[in-house]
Amino acid sequence: MPNEDDLLWLERWYASQCNGTWEHSRGISIESLDNPGWMLTVDLADTTLAEKEMPPVRLRAGDNDWMECEIADGQFRAAGDPGKLGALIRAFREFVGAPVC
């Protein structure tokens, strides 16, 4: 759905991965960081994205304006300042190749 918001999209993506096995050992986590900021981690193992690659992204416009994304250890990992949670989810959506608003 190209017009759904990113959080709803993430909920649907997660639900589409739940197959009785994946969700028991894999998943998505959203954590706060102490620098401060957010970390989004998505397990890619056992999904169609397991072999997908992406060059690391590092955006820094200052101490309070930053975002980083990478694929490491079979996970999509994205971190950013306190105002970037939505951007982190959007970055994952773009990595998946899903239509965005």
C-alpha angles and dihedrals in degrees: 000000000000096000101049117110120255097252092052089047091052091050090052093045091051092048090050090057094051105102102151093273112043096060092053095062104013136046150119127294131191115192138174118240126217096230078063117264148083135285122201116192123183122184109226098183113115092017130102086256096061094107098033115119133205132180112244115265121212119177119178125172094157143319091294098038114061144119135182131187131181145151111242134158092355094308138107104229124188130171133179147155121289092275095053106074092105091046091052091054090046090051090055091048090052091047089054088051094236119155113263129207 
